[in-house]
Amino acid sequence: MHVPFPPALARAFARALGGDRAVRIADDLAFEDAGHGYDAFGMHPDFVGLGDALGGWLHDHWFRVTAYDAHHIPADGPAILAANHSGTLPFDGVMLWANVLRSTNPPRAPRPVADYFVSTLPFVSTLFARAGVIGGARGNVRRLLEQGDLLMLFPEGEPGIGKPFSERYRLQTWRKGHCEMAIRYRAPVVPVGIVGAEEQMPQLGRIPLRKLGLAVPFLPIPATPVPLPVHYHVVYGEPLRFDREFSPAQADDPQIVSEAASRVKQAVLALIHRGLRERRGVFA
């Protein structure tokens, strides 16, 4: 669905809501114009600035995100941020996206890799694309890594965000494709542990929707109408340099890819445990 306002209006809203900071992000952002004002996936810097203005308030004032070791985010070149996923609704993705913008200079807009059903959502899918979200097709990931972008993904996928409160901070099935792509296209993997999202919106239950033929997997029934003002802790780990350990051809070896994915998972678990130790309480 077409977004009913142009980049100029997005820029005006970004300035009104986020001030000069949001406009500076739009002006300083590295951007591959495909020749029609947007990049090949529909991103536009002014919408990134608007996203920062909207998500930035939640980042700074609602969730009060504290970041640790953000210097591990590569300043340039291809890289993959791999994080745990939770929270009923994907506010953790928005907070990580906003935190990377705040932690890099010049700002890097991470490209969130979304599950396939996100592209089917009316209106929202276009706005997400304007801010940098891409579908998880291999061709999309390949192109962005080849042009030196920073990808952001959650190997747990939808099962992570949908797990019950009783399983908080327990990683679900860990997908391996990010390690195959990291090895094949010579990109370091930065593990990220996110603490706080698990408690933001406990689920009372959920209504499965796939049985009704809908692309969205389920409709959550949260215990609260809005996320609780938990204190987020985002912990970045040292990049795992699979690009130095393996040749691109070794991306075809399932054992190597599986072992690499296991190392990423263990690194994320260690960072989660560090974040849990650092915090004084869920809201503190």
DRENPA-3360 file (N, C-alpha, C; in nm, 2 decimals, always signed):
BEGIN
1 = MHVPFPPA = +0.08/-0.12/+0.00/+0.00/+0.00/+0.00/+0.09/+0.12/+0.00 ~ +0.05/+0.23/-0.07/+0.13/+0.35/-0.09/+0.13/+0.43/+0.04 ~ +0.24/+0.47/+0.08/+0.25/+0.56/+0.20/+0.20/+0.70/+0.16 ~ +0.10/+0.75/+0.23/+0.03/+0.87/+0.19/+0.10/+1.00/+0.21 ~ +0.23/+1.00/+0.23/+0.30/+1.13/+0.24/+0.44/+1.11/+0.18 ~ +0.50/+1.21/+0.12/+0.63/+1.20/+0.06/+0.74/+1.22/+0.16 ~ +0.87/+1.20/+0.12/+0.98/+1.22/+0.21/+0.99/+1.36/+0.27 ~ +0.95/+1.46/+0.19/+0.95/+1.60/+0.25/+0.86/+1.61/+0.37;
9 = LARAFARA = +0.75/+1.55/+0.37/+0.66/+1.55/+0.48/+0.71/+1.47/+0.60 ~ +0.78/+1.35/+0.56/+0.84/+1.27/+0.67/+0.95/+1.35/+0.74 ~ +1.02/+1.43/+0.66/+1.13/+1.52/+0.72/+1.07/+1.62/+0.81 ~ +0.96/+1.68/+0.77/+0.89/+1.78/+0.85/+0.85/+1.72/+0.98 ~ +0.79/+1.60/+0.98/+0.74/+1.54/+1.10/+0.86/+1.50/+1.19 ~ +0.97/+1.46/+1.12/+1.09/+1.42/+1.20/+1.15/+1.54/+1.27 ~ +1.15/+1.66/+1.20/+1.20/+1.78/+1.27/+1.11/+1.82/+1.39 ~ +0.97/+1.81/+1.36/+0.88/+1.85/+1.47/+0.88/+1.76/+1.59;
17 = LGGDRAVR = +0.90/+1.63/+1.56/+0.90/+1.53/+1.68/+1.04/+1.51/+1.74 ~ +1.14/+1.51/+1.65/+1.27/+1.47/+1.70/+1.38/+1.58/+1.70 ~ +1.34/+1.70/+1.65/+1.43/+1.81/+1.65/+1.54/+1.80/+1.55 ~ +1.65/+1.87/+1.57/+1.76/+1.87/+1.48/+1.83/+1.74/+1.47 ~ +1.83/+1.66/+1.58/+1.89/+1.53/+1.58/+1.84/+1.44/+1.47 ~ +1.71/+1.43/+1.46/+1.64/+1.34/+1.36/+1.68/+1.39/+1.22 ~ +1.69/+1.52/+1.20/+1.72/+1.57/+1.06/+1.87/+1.54/+1.03 ~ +1.96/+1.56/+1.14/+2.10/+1.53/+1.11/+2.12/+1.38/+1.08;
25 = IADDLAFE = +2.05/+1.29/+1.14/+2.06/+1.15/+1.11/+2.02/+1.13/+0.96 ~ +1.92/+1.19/+0.91/+1.88/+1.18/+0.77/+1.99/+1.23/+0.68 ~ +2.05/+1.35/+0.72/+2.15/+1.41/+0.63/+2.28/+1.33/+0.63 ~ +2.31/+1.27/+0.75/+2.44/+1.20/+0.76/+2.44/+1.06/+0.72 ~ +2.33/+1.00/+0.70/+2.31/+0.86/+0.67/+2.37/+0.82/+0.54 ~ +2.45/+0.71/+0.54/+2.50/+0.65/+0.41/+2.38/+0.59/+0.34 ~ +2.37/+0.62/+0.21/+2.25/+0.58/+0.14/+2.28/+0.55/+0.00 ~ +2.23/+0.44/-0.05/+2.25/+0.40/-0.19/+2.12/+0.43/-0.27;
33 = DAGHGYDA = +2.12/+0.55/-0.33/+2.00/+0.59/-0.41/+2.00/+0.51/-0.53 ~ +1.88/+0.44/-0.56/+1.86/+0.36/-0.67/+1.83/+0.44/-0.80 ~ +1.82/+0.57/-0.79/+1.80/+0.66/-0.90/+1.66/+0.72/-0.90 ~ +1.58/+0.69/-0.80/+1.45/+0.75/-0.79/+1.42/+0.80/-0.65 ~ +1.52/+0.83/-0.57/+1.51/+0.89/-0.44/+1.51/+0.79/-0.33 ~ +1.49/+0.66/-0.36/+1.49/+0.56/-0.26/+1.59/+0.45/-0.29 ~ +1.63/+0.37/-0.20/+1.73/+0.27/-0.23/+1.65/+0.15/-0.29 ~ +1.72/+0.04/-0.33/+1.65/-0.07/-0.40/+1.55/-0.14/-0.32;
41 = FGMHPDFV = +1.55/-0.12/-0.19/+1.45/-0.18/-0.11/+1.34/-0.09/-0.05 ~ +1.35/+0.04/-0.10/+1.25/+0.14/-0.06/+1.28/+0.23/+0.06 ~ +1.41/+0.22/+0.11/+1.45/+0.30/+0.22/+1.47/+0.44/+0.18 ~ +1.44/+0.54/+0.26/+1.47/+0.68/+0.24/+1.52/+0.74/+0.37 ~ +1.63/+0.82/+0.36/+1.69/+0.88/+0.49/+1.59/+0.96/+0.57 ~ +1.50/+1.03/+0.51/+1.40/+1.11/+0.58/+1.31/+1.03/+0.66 ~ +1.27/+0.91/+0.62/+1.19/+0.82/+0.69/+1.27/+0.75/+0.81 ~ +1.40/+0.73/+0.78/+1.48/+0.69/+0.89/+1.49/+0.79/+1.00;
49 = GLGDALGG = +1.50/+0.92/+0.97/+1.49/+1.03/+1.06/+1.36/+1.03/+1.14 ~ +1.25/+1.01/+1.07/+1.12/+1.00/+1.13/+1.11/+0.88/+1.23 ~ +1.17/+0.77/+1.18/+1.17/+0.65/+1.27/+1.25/+0.67/+1.40 ~ +1.36/+0.75/+1.38/+1.44/+0.78/+1.50/+1.36/+0.87/+1.59 ~ +1.29/+0.97/+1.54/+1.21/+1.06/+1.62/+1.10/+0.98/+1.70 ~ +1.03/+0.89/+1.63/+0.93/+0.81/+1.69/+0.98/+0.71/+1.79 ~ +1.07/+0.63/+1.74/+1.13/+0.53/+1.83/+1.22/+0.58/+1.94 ~ +1.28/+0.70/+1.91/+1.37/+0.76/+2.00/+1.31/+0.80/+2.13;
57 = WLHDHWFR = +1.19/+0.84/+2.13/+1.12/+0.88/+2.26/+1.10/+0.75/+2.34 ~ +1.06/+0.64/+2.28/+1.05/+0.52/+2.36/+1.18/+0.47/+2.41 ~ +1.29/+0.49/+2.33/+1.42/+0.45/+2.36/+1.47/+0.53/+2.48 ~ +1.45/+0.66/+2.48/+1.52/+0.75/+2.58/+1.43/+0.76/+2.70 ~ +1.30/+0.76/+2.69/+1.21/+0.80/+2.80/+1.12/+0.69/+2.85 ~ +1.08/+0.60/+2.77/+0.99/+0.49/+2.82/+1.07/+0.37/+2.86 ~ +1.15/+0.31/+2.77/+1.23/+0.20/+2.80/+1.37/+0.23/+2.86 ~ +1.41/+0.36/+2.85/+1.54/+0.41/+2.91/+1.65/+0.31/+2.88;
65 = VTAYDAHH = +1.68/+0.29/+2.75/+1.77/+0.18/+2.71/+1.91/+0.22/+2.76 ~ +1.98/+0.12/+2.82/+2.12/+0.13/+2.86/+2.19/+0.03/+2.77 ~ +2.30/+0.08/+2.70/+2.38/+0.00/+2.61/+2.51/-0.03/+2.67 ~ +2.57/-0.14/+2.64/+2.70/-0.18/+2.69/+2.79/-0.23/+2.57 ~ +2.91/-0.17/+2.56/+3.01/-0.21/+2.46/+2.96/-0.19/+2.32 ~ +2.89/-0.08/+2.29/+2.85/-0.05/+2.16/+2.96/-0.03/+2.06 ~ +3.08/-0.01/+2.12/+3.20/+0.00/+2.03/+3.22/-0.12/+1.94 ~ +3.16/-0.23/+1.98/+3.17/-0.35/+1.90/+3.09/-0.35/+1.76;
73 = IPADGPAI = +3.01/-0.25/+1.75/+2.94/-0.23/+1.62/+3.03/-0.18/+1.52 ~ +3.06/-0.25/+1.41/+3.15/-0.21/+1.31/+3.11/-0.07/+1.25 ~ +3.21/+0.02/+1.23/+3.18/+0.15/+1.18/+3.15/+0.15/+1.03 ~ +3.20/+0.05/+0.96/+3.17/+0.04/+0.82/+3.18/-0.11/+0.78 ~ +3.14/-0.13/+0.65/+3.16/-0.27/+0.60/+3.04/-0.36/+0.64 ~ +3.03/-0.47/+0.57/+2.92/-0.56/+0.60/+2.93/-0.63/+0.74 ~ +2.82/-0.64/+0.80/+2.82/-0.71/+0.94/+2.68/-0.75/+0.97 ~ +2.66/-0.84/+1.06/+2.53/-0.89/+1.10/+2.52/-0.88/+1.25;
81 = LAANHSGT = +2.42/-0.81/+1.30/+2.38/-0.81/+1.44/+2.28/-0.93/+1.46 ~ +2.32/-1.02/+1.55/+2.23/-1.13/+1.58/+2.19/-1.13/+1.73 ~ +2.06/-1.11/+1.75/+2.01/-1.09/+1.89/+1.90/-1.19/+1.93 ~ +1.87/-1.20/+2.06/+1.76/-1.27/+2.11/+1.63/-1.19/+2.08 ~ +1.52/-1.26/+2.08/+1.39/-1.19/+2.04/+1.28/-1.23/+2.14 ~ +1.20/-1.13/+2.18/+1.09/-1.16/+2.28/+1.00/-1.05/+2.29 ~ +0.89/-1.06/+2.37/+0.82/-0.94/+2.41/+0.68/-0.93/+2.36 ~ +0.62/-1.03/+2.29/+0.49/-1.03/+2.24/+0.47/-0.94/+2.11;
89 = LPFDGVML = +0.52/-0.82/+2.12/+0.53/-0.73/+2.00/+0.67/-0.69/+1.99 ~ +0.72/-0.66/+1.87/+0.87/-0.65/+1.84/+0.93/-0.51/+1.88 ~ +0.90/-0.47/+2.00/+0.96/-0.34/+2.04/+1.11/-0.36/+2.06 ~ +1.15/-0.48/+2.09/+1.30/-0.51/+2.10/+1.37/-0.47/+1.97 ~ +1.31/-0.51/+1.86/+1.37/-0.47/+1.73/+1.38/-0.32/+1.71 ~ +1.28/-0.25/+1.75/+1.28/-0.10/+1.74/+1.38/-0.04/+1.83 ~ +1.40/-0.10/+1.95/+1.49/-0.04/+2.04/+1.64/-0.07/+2.00 ~ +1.66/-0.19/+1.94/+1.79/-0.22/+1.89/+1.83/-0.13/+1.77;
97 = WANVLRST = +1.73/-0.11/+1.68/+1.75/-0.03/+1.57/+1.78/+0.12/+1.61 ~ +1.71/+0.17/+1.70/+1.73/+0.31/+1.75/+1.86/+0.32/+1.83 ~ +1.90/+0.21/+1.90/+2.02/+0.22/+1.97/+2.14/+0.22/+1.88 ~ +2.14/+0.15/+1.77/+2.25/+0.15/+1.68/+2.26/+0.29/+1.62 ~ +2.15/+0.35/+1.58/+2.16/+0.49/+1.53/+2.23/+0.58/+1.63 ~ +2.20/+0.56/+1.76/+2.25/+0.65/+1.86/+2.40/+0.61/+1.89 ~ +2.44/+0.49/+1.86/+2.57/+0.45/+1.91/+2.68/+0.45/+1.80 ~ +2.64/+0.50/+1.68/+2.74/+0.50/+1.57/+2.75/+0.64/+1.51;
105 = NPPRAPRP = +2.87/+0.68/+1.47/+2.90/+0.81/+1.42/+3.00/+0.81/+1.31 ~ +2.96/+0.84/+1.19/+2.83/+0.87/+1.14/+2.73/+0.76/+1.16 ~ +2.60/+0.80/+1.17/+2.50/+0.69/+1.20/+2.49/+0.58/+1.10 ~ +2.48/+0.46/+1.14/+2.45/+0.35/+1.06/+2.30/+0.30/+1.08 ~ +2.23/+0.30/+0.98/+2.09/+0.24/+0.99/+2.09/+0.09/+0.97 ~ +2.08/+0.01/+1.08/+2.08/-0.13/+1.06/+1.96/-0.17/+0.97 ~ +1.97/-0.27/+0.89/+1.86/-0.32/+0.81/+1.80/-0.44/+0.87 ~ +1.69/-0.42/+0.94/+1.62/-0.54/+1.01/+1.57/-0.64/+0.90;
113 = VADYFVST = +1.60/-0.76/+0.92/+1.55/-0.87/+0.84/+1.43/-0.93/+0.90 ~ +1.31/-0.91/+0.83/+1.18/-0.94/+0.88/+1.13/-1.08/+0.83 ~ +1.05/-1.14/+0.91/+0.98/-1.27/+0.86/+0.90/-1.23/+0.75 ~ +0.87/-1.33/+0.66/+0.80/-1.31/+0.53/+0.67/-1.24/+0.55 ~ +0.59/-1.27/+0.66/+0.46/-1.22/+0.67/+0.45/-1.06/+0.69 ~ +0.56/-1.00/+0.73/+0.57/-0.86/+0.75/+0.54/-0.78/+0.62 ~ +0.59/-0.83/+0.51/+0.57/-0.77/+0.38/+0.42/-0.77/+0.34 ~ +0.34/-0.85/+0.40/+0.20/-0.86/+0.36/+0.11/-0.76/+0.44;
121 = LPFVSTLF = +0.17/-0.70/+0.54/+0.09/-0.61/+0.63/+0.06/-0.48/+0.56 ~ -0.07/-0.44/+0.54/-0.10/-0.31/+0.47/-0.04/-0.19/+0.55 ~ +0.01/-0.10/+0.47/+0.06/+0.03/+0.52/+0.18/+0.02/+0.60 ~ +0.18/-0.07/+0.71/+0.29/-0.09/+0.80/+0.41/-0.14/+0.72 ~ +0.39/-0.23/+0.63/+0.50/-0.29/+0.55/+0.58/-0.18/+0.47 ~ +0.50/-0.09/+0.42/+0.57/+0.02/+0.34/+0.65/+0.11/+0.43 ~ +0.59/+0.15/+0.54/+0.66/+0.23/+0.64/+0.79/+0.17/+0.69 ~ +0.78/+0.04/+0.72/+0.89/-0.04/+0.76/+1.00/-0.04/+0.65;
129 = ARAGVIGG = +0.96/-0.06/+0.53/+1.06/-0.06/+0.42/+1.13/+0.08/+0.41 ~ +1.05/+0.19/+0.43/+1.11/+0.32/+0.42/+1.21/+0.34/+0.52 ~ +1.20/+0.28/+0.64/+1.29/+0.29/+0.75/+1.41/+0.19/+0.74 ~ +1.40/+0.10/+0.64/+1.52/+0.01/+0.62/+1.49/-0.14/+0.64 ~ +1.37/-0.18/+0.68/+1.34/-0.32/+0.69/+1.33/-0.39/+0.56 ~ +1.39/-0.51/+0.55/+1.38/-0.59/+0.43/+1.32/-0.73/+0.46 ~ +1.27/-0.79/+0.36/+1.23/-0.93/+0.37/+1.35/-1.02/+0.38 ~ +1.33/-1.14/+0.43/+1.44/-1.23/+0.46/+1.48/-1.32/+0.35;
137 = ARGNVRRL = +1.45/-1.28/+0.22/+1.50/-1.36/+0.11/+1.65/-1.36/+0.10 ~ +1.71/-1.47/+0.05/+1.85/-1.48/+0.04/+1.91/-1.37/-0.05 ~ +1.84/-1.34/-0.16/+1.89/-1.24/-0.25/+1.90/-1.10/-0.19 ~ +1.80/-1.07/-0.10/+1.80/-0.94/-0.03/+1.93/-0.93/+0.06 ~ +1.95/-1.04/+0.14/+2.06/-1.04/+0.23/+2.19/-1.03/+0.15 ~ +2.20/-1.11/+0.05/+2.32/-1.11/-0.03/+2.35/-0.97/-0.09 ~ +2.26/-0.90/-0.14/+2.28/-0.77/-0.20/+2.33/-0.67/-0.10 ~ +2.26/-0.67/+0.02/+2.30/-0.57/+0.12/+2.44/-0.60/+0.18;
145 = LEQGDLLM = +2.47/-0.73/+0.20/+2.61/-0.76/+0.25/+2.71/-0.72/+0.14 ~ +2.68/-0.75/+0.02/+2.78/-0.72/-0.09/+2.80/-0.57/-0.10 ~ +2.70/-0.49/-0.06/+2.72/-0.34/-0.07/+2.77/-0.28/+0.06 ~ +2.79/-0.37/+0.16/+2.85/-0.32/+0.29/+2.76/-0.28/+0.39 ~ +2.64/-0.33/+0.39/+2.54/-0.28/+0.49/+2.55/-0.36/+0.62 ~ +2.48/-0.30/+0.72/+2.48/-0.36/+0.86/+2.34/-0.43/+0.87 ~ +2.33/-0.56/+0.88/+2.20/-0.63/+0.89/+2.17/-0.65/+1.04 ~ +2.04/-0.66/+1.07/+2.00/-0.69/+1.21/+1.89/-0.80/+1.20;
153 = LFPEGEPG = +1.92/-0.91/+1.27/+1.83/-1.02/+1.26/+1.81/-1.09/+1.40 ~ +1.71/-1.17/+1.40/+1.68/-1.24/+1.53/+1.66/-1.39/+1.49 ~ +1.77/-1.47/+1.51/+1.76/-1.61/+1.47/+1.65/-1.70/+1.53 ~ +1.59/-1.65/+1.64/+1.48/-1.73/+1.69/+1.35/-1.71/+1.61 ~ +1.34/-1.59/+1.54/+1.22/-1.56/+1.46/+1.10/-1.55/+1.54 ~ +0.98/-1.58/+1.48/+0.85/-1.57/+1.54/+0.84/-1.65/+1.67 ~ +0.90/-1.77/+1.68/+0.88/-1.85/+1.81/+0.94/-1.77/+1.93 ~ +1.05/-1.69/+1.90/+1.10/-1.61/+2.01/+1.01/-1.51/+2.07;
161 = IGKPFSER = +0.95/-1.44/+1.98/+0.86/-1.33/+2.02/+0.73/-1.38/+2.08 ~ +0.69/-1.51/+2.05/+0.57/-1.56/+2.09/+0.58/-1.65/+2.21 ~ +0.69/-1.67/+2.27/+0.71/-1.77/+2.38/+0.64/-1.72/+2.50 ~ +0.59/-1.81/+2.59/+0.52/-1.77/+2.71/+0.62/-1.71/+2.81 ~ +0.56/-1.63/+2.91/+0.64/-1.57/+3.01/+0.72/-1.67/+3.09 ~ +0.67/-1.79/+3.11/+0.74/-1.89/+3.18/+0.87/-1.93/+3.12 ~ +0.89/-1.90/+2.99/+1.01/-1.94/+2.92/+1.10/-1.82/+2.89 ~ +1.08/-1.71/+2.96/+1.16/-1.59/+2.94/+1.31/-1.62/+2.95;
169 = YRLQTWRK = +1.38/-1.56/+2.86/+1.53/-1.57/+2.86/+1.58/-1.71/+2.83 ~ +1.49/-1.79/+2.77/+1.53/-1.93/+2.72/+1.52/-1.92/+2.57 ~ +1.63/-1.93/+2.50/+1.64/-1.92/+2.36/+1.56/-2.03/+2.29 ~ +1.48/-2.00/+2.19/+1.41/-2.10/+2.11/+1.50/-2.15/+2.00 ~ +1.44/-2.23/+1.91/+1.52/-2.29/+1.80/+1.60/-2.18/+1.73 ~ +1.73/-2.20/+1.72/+1.82/-2.10/+1.67/+1.85/-2.13/+1.52 ~ +1.80/-2.04/+1.43/+1.82/-2.06/+1.29/+1.97/-2.04/+1.25 ~ +2.01/-2.10/+1.15/+2.15/-2.10/+1.11/+2.19/-2.02/+0.99;
177 = GHCEMAIR = +2.09/-1.97/+0.92/+2.11/-1.91/+0.79/+2.20/-1.79/+0.80 ~ +2.20/-1.72/+0.91/+2.28/-1.60/+0.92/+2.43/-1.63/+0.92 ~ +2.47/-1.75/+0.97/+2.61/-1.79/+0.97/+2.65/-1.83/+0.83 ~ +2.56/-1.90/+0.76/+2.59/-1.93/+0.62/+2.62/-1.81/+0.54 ~ +2.54/-1.70/+0.56/+2.55/-1.58/+0.48/+2.68/-1.50/+0.53 ~ +2.70/-1.51/+0.66/+2.82/-1.44/+0.71/+2.95/-1.50/+0.65 ~ +2.95/-1.63/+0.65/+3.07/-1.69/+0.59/+3.08/-1.67/+0.44 ~ +2.97/-1.68/+0.37/+2.97/-1.67/+0.23/+3.01/-1.53/+0.18;
185 = YRAPVVPV = +2.96/-1.43/+0.25/+2.99/-1.29/+0.21/+3.08/-1.22/+0.30 ~ +3.15/-1.29/+0.38/+3.27/-1.24/+0.46/+3.23/-1.12/+0.55 ~ +3.12/-1.15/+0.63/+3.07/-1.05/+0.73/+3.09/-1.09/+0.87 ~ +3.14/-1.01/+0.96/+3.15/-1.05/+1.10/+3.01/-1.05/+1.16 ~ +2.99/-1.14/+1.26/+2.86/-1.15/+1.33/+2.88/-1.09/+1.47 ~ +2.80/-0.99/+1.50/+2.80/-0.92/+1.64/+2.69/-0.98/+1.72 ~ +2.72/-1.06/+1.82/+2.61/-1.11/+1.91/+2.56/-1.00/+1.99 ~ +2.43/-1.00/+2.02/+2.36/-0.90/+2.10/+2.27/-0.96/+2.20;
193 = GIVGAEEQ = +2.28/-0.93/+2.33/+2.19/-0.98/+2.43/+2.09/-0.86/+2.47 ~ +1.96/-0.89/+2.46/+1.86/-0.79/+2.50/+1.79/-0.83/+2.62 ~ +1.80/-0.75/+2.73/+1.73/-0.78/+2.86/+1.63/-0.68/+2.88 ~ +1.51/-0.72/+2.92/+1.40/-0.63/+2.96/+1.27/-0.66/+2.87 ~ +1.29/-0.69/+2.75/+1.18/-0.71/+2.66/+1.09/-0.83/+2.70 ~ +1.15/-0.93/+2.77/+1.08/-1.04/+2.81/+0.96/-1.00/+2.91 ~ +0.98/-0.90/+2.98/+0.88/-0.86/+3.08/+0.79/-0.75/+3.04 ~ +0.81/-0.70/+2.92/+0.74/-0.57/+2.88/+0.59/-0.60/+2.85;
201 = MPQLGRIP = +0.55/-0.72/+2.81/+0.41/-0.74/+2.77/+0.38/-0.89/+2.78 ~ +0.37/-0.94/+2.91/+0.34/-1.08/+2.92/+0.21/-1.12/+2.85 ~ +0.21/-1.24/+2.79/+0.09/-1.29/+2.72/+0.00/-1.37/+2.81 ~ -0.13/-1.34/+2.80/-0.23/-1.43/+2.86/-0.26/-1.55/+2.77 ~ -0.24/-1.53/+2.64/-0.27/-1.63/+2.54/-0.25/-1.58/+2.41 ~ -0.29/-1.66/+2.31/-0.28/-1.61/+2.17/-0.38/-1.69/+2.08 ~ -0.42/-1.62/+1.98/-0.52/-1.68/+1.89/-0.44/-1.71/+1.76 ~ -0.43/-1.84/+1.72/-0.36/-1.88/+1.60/-0.44/-1.83/+1.48;
209 = LRKLGLAV = -0.37/-1.77/+1.38/-0.43/-1.72/+1.26/-0.40/-1.80/+1.13 ~ -0.29/-1.87/+1.14/-0.25/-1.94/+1.01/-0.36/-2.04/+0.97 ~ -0.43/-2.10/+1.07/-0.54/-2.20/+1.04/-0.65/-2.13/+0.96 ~ -0.66/-2.00/+0.97/-0.76/-1.92/+0.90/-0.71/-1.87/+0.76 ~ -0.59/-1.92/+0.73/-0.54/-1.88/+0.60/-0.47/-1.74/+0.59 ~ -0.44/-1.69/+0.71/-0.37/-1.56/+0.72/-0.22/-1.57/+0.73 ~ -0.15/-1.48/+0.68/-0.01/-1.49/+0.68/+0.05/-1.46/+0.82 ~ -0.02/-1.37/+0.90/+0.03/-1.34/+1.03/+0.01/-1.47/+1.12;
217 = PFLPIPAT = +0.11/-1.51/+1.19/+0.10/-1.64/+1.26/+0.00/-1.64/+1.38 ~ -0.01/-1.53/+1.45/-0.10/-1.54/+1.57/-0.14/-1.40/+1.61 ~ -0.25/-1.38/+1.68/-0.28/-1.26/+1.74/-0.26/-1.27/+1.89 ~ -0.17/-1.20/+1.95/-0.14/-1.21/+2.10/-0.25/-1.15/+2.18 ~ -0.27/-1.21/+2.30/-0.36/-1.15/+2.40/-0.27/-1.11/+2.52 ~ -0.22/-0.98/+2.52/-0.13/-0.94/+2.62/-0.20/-0.91/+2.75 ~ -0.13/-0.92/+2.86/-0.18/-0.88/+2.99/-0.20/-0.73/+3.01 ~ -0.13/-0.65/+2.93/-0.14/-0.51/+2.94/-0.17/-0.45/+2.80;
225 = PVPLPVHY = -0.24/-0.34/+2.79/-0.27/-0.29/+2.66/-0.15/-0.22/+2.59 ~ -0.06/-0.17/+2.67/+0.07/-0.11/+2.62/+0.18/-0.18/+2.69 ~ +0.30/-0.18/+2.63/+0.42/-0.24/+2.70/+0.45/-0.16/+2.83 ~ +0.49/-0.24/+2.93/+0.53/-0.18/+3.06/+0.66/-0.11/+3.04 ~ +0.68/+0.00/+3.12/+0.81/+0.08/+3.11/+0.92/+0.01/+3.18 ~ +0.96/-0.11/+3.12/+1.07/-0.18/+3.17/+1.20/-0.11/+3.13 ~ +1.31/-0.14/+3.20/+1.44/-0.08/+3.17/+1.51/-0.18/+3.08 ~ +1.54/-0.14/+2.95/+1.61/-0.23/+2.86/+1.76/-0.22/+2.88;
233 = HVVYGEPL = +1.82/-0.33/+2.87/+1.97/-0.34/+2.87/+2.01/-0.41/+2.74 ~ +2.09/-0.35/+2.66/+2.13/-0.40/+2.53/+2.29/-0.42/+2.54 ~ +2.33/-0.55/+2.53/+2.47/-0.58/+2.55/+2.53/-0.63/+2.42 ~ +2.63/-0.56/+2.37/+2.69/-0.60/+2.24/+2.82/-0.68/+2.27 ~ +2.83/-0.79/+2.20/+2.95/-0.87/+2.22/+3.06/-0.85/+2.11 ~ +3.17/-0.90/+2.14/+3.28/-0.89/+2.04/+3.25/-0.96/+1.91 ~ +3.27/-0.90/+1.80/+3.24/-0.96/+1.67/+3.30/-1.10/+1.65 ~ +3.22/-1.20/+1.60/+3.27/-1.33/+1.57/+3.32/-1.32/+1.43;
241 = RFDREFSP = +3.45/-1.34/+1.40/+3.51/-1.32/+1.27/+3.51/-1.45/+1.19 ~ +3.40/-1.51/+1.16/+3.39/-1.63/+1.08/+3.45/-1.60/+0.94 ~ +3.45/-1.47/+0.90/+3.51/-1.43/+0.77/+3.66/-1.45/+0.77 ~ +3.72/-1.46/+0.89/+3.87/-1.48/+0.89/+3.90/-1.63/+0.91 ~ +3.80/-1.70/+0.97/+3.83/-1.85/+0.99/+3.80/-1.94/+0.88 ~ +3.70/-1.90/+0.79/+3.65/-1.99/+0.69/+3.65/-1.91/+0.55 ~ +3.67/-1.99/+0.45/+3.66/-1.94/+0.31/+3.51/-1.93/+0.27 ~ +3.47/-1.85/+0.18/+3.33/-1.85/+0.13/+3.28/-1.99/+0.09;
249 = AQADDPQI = +3.36/-2.07/+0.03/+3.32/-2.20/-0.02/+3.28/-2.29/+0.10 ~ +3.33/-2.26/+0.22/+3.29/-2.34/+0.34/+3.15/-2.31/+0.39 ~ +3.09/-2.21/+0.33/+2.95/-2.18/+0.37/+2.86/-2.30/+0.32 ~ +2.91/-2.38/+0.23/+2.83/-2.50/+0.19/+2.84/-2.62/+0.28 ~ +2.92/-2.61/+0.38/+2.95/-2.72/+0.47/+2.85/-2.71/+0.59 ~ +2.75/-2.80/+0.60/+2.65/-2.79/+0.71/+2.71/-2.79/+0.84 ~ +2.81/-2.87/+0.86/+2.87/-2.89/+1.00/+2.94/-2.76/+1.04 ~ +3.01/-2.69/+0.95/+3.07/-2.57/+0.98/+2.97/-2.46/+1.01;
257 = VSEAASRV = +2.86/-2.45/+0.93/+2.76/-2.35/+0.96/+2.69/-2.38/+1.09 ~ +2.66/-2.51/+1.12/+2.59/-2.54/+1.24/+2.68/-2.51/+1.36 ~ +2.81/-2.53/+1.36/+2.90/-2.50/+1.47/+2.91/-2.35/+1.49 ~ +2.91/-2.28/+1.38/+2.92/-2.13/+1.38/+2.79/-2.07/+1.45 ~ +2.68/-2.13/+1.41/+2.55/-2.08/+1.47/+2.55/-2.11/+1.62 ~ +2.60/-2.23/+1.66/+2.60/-2.26/+1.80/+2.69/-2.16/+1.88 ~ +2.80/-2.12/+1.82/+2.89/-2.02/+1.89/+2.82/-1.89/+1.90 ~ +2.74/-1.85/+1.80/+2.66/-1.72/+1.81/+2.56/-1.74/+1.92;
265 = KQAVLALI = +2.49/-1.85/+1.93/+2.39/-1.87/+2.03/+2.45/-1.86/+2.17 ~ +2.56/-1.93/+2.19/+2.62/-1.93/+2.32/+2.67/-1.79/+2.36 ~ +2.72/-1.72/+2.26/+2.76/-1.58/+2.29/+2.64/-1.49/+2.33 ~ +2.53/-1.51/+2.26/+2.41/-1.43/+2.29/+2.36/-1.47/+2.43 ~ +2.36/-1.60/+2.47/+2.32/-1.64/+2.60/+2.41/-1.58/+2.71 ~ +2.54/-1.57/+2.68/+2.63/-1.51/+2.78/+2.61/-1.36/+2.80 ~ +2.57/-1.30/+2.69/+2.54/-1.15/+2.70/+2.41/-1.13/+2.77 ~ +2.31/-1.22/+2.75/+2.18/-1.21/+2.82/+2.21/-1.22/+2.98;
273 = HRGLRERR = +2.29/-1.32/+3.01/+2.32/-1.34/+3.15/+2.40/-1.22/+3.21 ~ +2.48/-1.16/+3.13/+2.55/-1.04/+3.18/+2.45/-0.92/+3.20 ~ +2.36/-0.91/+3.11/+2.25/-0.80/+3.12/+2.17/-0.83/+3.25 ~ +2.13/-0.95/+3.27/+2.05/-0.98/+3.39/+2.13/-0.95/+3.52 ~ +2.26/-0.97/+3.52/+2.35/-0.94/+3.63/+2.36/-0.79/+3.65 ~ +2.36/-0.72/+3.54/+2.38/-0.57/+3.55/+2.26/-0.50/+3.60 ~ +2.14/-0.55/+3.57/+2.02/-0.47/+3.61/+1.99/-0.49/+3.76 ~ +1.93/-0.39/+3.81/+1.90/-0.39/+3.96/+1.75/-0.44/+3.98;
281 = GVFA = +1.67/-0.44/+3.87/+1.54/-0.48/+3.88/+1.48/-0.46/+3.74 ~ +1.35/-0.51/+3.72/+1.29/-0.50/+3.59/+1.27/-0.36/+3.55 ~ +1.24/-0.27/+3.64/+1.20/-0.13/+3.60/+1.31/-0.04/+3.64 ~ +1.42/-0.09/+3.71/+1.52/+0.00/+3.76/+1.63/+0.02/+3.66;
% end
